[in-house]
Amino acid sequence: MNMELFPTKGELEEATRKATGINKTAVLAMISISQAAEEIRTTLGKTLESQYRLSEGKLHILLLLYRQKSGLSPSSLAKKSGVTKATVSVMIGRMKNEGLVSEKENGIDRRGKQIALTESGRIYVDYVLPQYYLRLSQMMKNLTEEEQKILLSLLHKLI
């Protein structure tokens, strides 16, 4: 954890004089959570890229399509994955070239497109997903089952 990002005791004291209601422990906890999330995201990103040539965004798109067998429009994919339509368009183009997704006309609106997983894409997700979940499990190995449940409960309270 990068301790340089944590406020010093003096900085926190000064901030509490300038604004009432600052909980120093809460500030330190939120900074710790933020840094932990960033480290986890970086580690998972490296794993996805090195082992599966996947970005986090590409994994999100594949998971959305995996769950919605009939496919989704590019705009739905953008909205559900939290990225721009342009980003989704680029990702779809790459995944089409890799044979993971197909594009067809929307039956309702011929101008619209539906993106769906190909059979190869479905097989790929069937392979990657358990491996990804295994990696997530391994990252929690230093916590007991009970600690993991407590952490999960606490995180749910925050969000």
C-alpha positions as CSV (number, residue, x, y, z in Angstrom):
1,M,0.0,0.0,0.0
2,N,1.3,3.4,-0.9
3,M,1.6,5.2,2.4
4,E,2.4,8.5,0.6
5,L,-1.3,8.8,-0.3
6,F,-2.4,8.7,3.3
7,P,-2.8,12.0,5.1
8,T,-0.3,12.7,7.9
9,K,-1.6,13.1,11.4
10,G,-1.0,16.9,11.1
11,E,-2.9,17.1,7.8
12,L,-5.9,15.3,9.3
13,E,-5.8,17.5,12.4
14,E,-5.8,20.6,10.2
15,A,-8.6,19.3,8.1
16,T,-10.8,18.6,11.2
17,R,-10.3,22.2,12.3
18,K,-11.4,23.5,8.9
19,A,-14.4,21.2,8.5
20,T,-16.5,19.7,11.3
21,G,-17.7,16.2,11.1
22,I,-14.5,14.6,9.7
23,N,-14.1,11.1,11.1
24,K,-10.3,10.4,10.9
25,T,-10.7,6.6,11.0
26,A,-13.3,6.8,8.3
27,V,-10.9,8.8,6.1
28,L,-8.1,6.3,6.6
29,A,-10.4,3.4,6.0
30,M,-11.8,4.8,2.7
31,I,-8.3,5.6,1.5
32,S,-7.3,2.0,2.4
33,I,-10.3,0.6,0.6
34,S,-9.6,2.7,-2.5
35,Q,-5.9,1.6,-2.6
36,A,-6.8,-2.0,-2.1
37,A,-9.4,-1.9,-4.9
38,E,-6.8,-0.3,-7.2
39,E,-4.2,-3.0,-6.3
40,I,-6.8,-5.8,-6.9
41,R,-7.9,-4.3,-10.2
42,T,-4.3,-4.0,-11.3
43,T,-3.4,-7.6,-10.3
44,L,-6.6,-9.0,-12.0
45,G,-5.9,-6.9,-15.1
46,K,-2.4,-8.3,-15.4
47,T,-3.7,-11.8,-15.0
48,L,-6.5,-11.4,-17.5
49,E,-4.1,-9.8,-20.0
50,S,-1.2,-12.3,-19.6
51,Q,-3.2,-15.5,-19.4
52,Y,-6.3,-14.8,-21.5
53,R,-5.4,-11.7,-23.6
54,L,-8.5,-10.0,-22.1
55,S,-9.0,-6.6,-20.7
56,E,-11.4,-6.0,-17.9
57,G,-13.8,-4.2,-20.2
58,K,-13.7,-7.0,-22.7
59,L,-14.5,-9.5,-20.0
60,H,-17.5,-7.4,-18.9
61,I,-18.8,-7.4,-22.5
62,L,-18.3,-11.1,-22.8
63,L,-20.1,-11.7,-19.5
64,L,-23.0,-9.5,-20.5
65,L,-23.4,-11.4,-23.7
66,Y,-22.9,-14.8,-22.0
67,R,-25.9,-14.0,-19.7
68,Q,-28.1,-12.6,-22.5
69,K,-28.0,-15.5,-25.1
70,S,-30.1,-13.6,-27.6
71,G,-27.6,-10.8,-27.7
72,L,-27.6,-7.1,-26.9
73,S,-27.4,-3.9,-28.8
74,P,-24.1,-2.0,-28.8
75,S,-25.8,0.9,-26.9
76,S,-27.1,-1.6,-24.2
77,L,-23.6,-3.0,-23.9
78,A,-22.1,0.4,-23.4
79,K,-24.7,1.4,-20.8
80,K,-24.5,-1.9,-18.9
81,S,-20.7,-1.9,-18.9
82,G,-20.2,1.8,-18.1
83,V,-18.2,2.7,-21.2
84,T,-18.8,4.8,-24.3
85,K,-20.5,3.5,-27.4
86,A,-17.2,4.2,-29.3
87,T,-15.3,2.0,-26.9
88,V,-17.8,-0.8,-27.2
89,S,-17.7,-0.4,-31.0
90,V,-13.9,-0.9,-31.0
91,M,-14.1,-3.9,-28.6
92,I,-16.9,-5.5,-30.7
93,G,-14.7,-5.1,-33.8
94,R,-11.8,-6.8,-32.2
95,M,-14.0,-9.6,-30.8
96,K,-15.6,-10.2,-34.2
97,N,-12.1,-10.5,-35.7
98,E,-11.3,-13.1,-33.0
99,G,-14.5,-15.0,-33.7
100,L,-15.9,-14.4,-30.2
101,V,-19.0,-12.4,-31.2
102,S,-21.3,-12.0,-34.2
103,E,-23.3,-9.1,-35.3
104,K,-26.8,-9.4,-36.8
105,E,-29.6,-7.0,-37.6
106,N,-32.1,-6.3,-34.9
107,G,-35.3,-8.0,-35.8
108,I,-37.4,-5.1,-34.6
109,D,-35.3,-2.2,-36.0
110,R,-33.3,-3.1,-39.0
111,R,-31.0,-0.1,-38.5
112,G,-30.0,-1.5,-35.1
113,K,-27.6,-4.3,-34.5
114,Q,-27.6,-7.2,-32.0
115,I,-24.3,-8.5,-30.7
116,A,-24.2,-12.1,-29.5
117,L,-21.5,-14.6,-28.5
118,T,-20.5,-17.1,-31.2
119,E,-20.2,-20.8,-30.2
120,S,-16.5,-20.2,-29.9
121,G,-17.1,-17.2,-27.7
122,R,-19.4,-19.2,-25.4
123,I,-16.8,-22.0,-25.2
124,Y,-14.1,-19.4,-24.4
125,V,-16.2,-17.8,-21.6
126,D,-17.0,-21.3,-20.2
127,Y,-13.2,-21.8,-20.0
128,V,-12.1,-18.4,-18.7
129,L,-14.8,-17.8,-16.1
130,P,-14.0,-20.6,-13.7
131,Q,-10.3,-19.7,-14.0
132,Y,-11.1,-16.1,-13.2
133,Y,-13.2,-17.1,-10.2
134,L,-10.4,-19.4,-9.1
135,R,-8.0,-16.4,-9.2
136,L,-10.4,-14.3,-7.2
137,S,-10.7,-17.1,-4.6
138,Q,-6.9,-17.3,-4.4
139,M,-6.6,-13.6,-3.7
140,M,-8.7,-14.0,-0.6
141,K,-6.7,-16.9,0.8
142,N,-5.3,-14.9,3.7
143,L,-8.7,-14.4,5.1
144,T,-10.7,-17.1,6.9
145,E,-14.2,-17.9,5.6
146,E,-15.7,-16.0,8.5
147,E,-13.5,-12.9,7.8
148,Q,-14.5,-13.1,4.1
149,K,-18.2,-13.1,5.2
150,I,-17.6,-10.1,7.5
151,L,-15.7,-8.2,4.8
152,L,-18.5,-8.9,2.3
153,S,-21.1,-7.7,4.8
154,L,-19.1,-4.5,5.5
155,L,-18.6,-3.7,1.9
156,H,-22.3,-4.2,1.2
157,K,-23.0,-1.6,3.9
158,L,-20.8,0.9,2.0
159,I,-22.4,0.4,-1.3
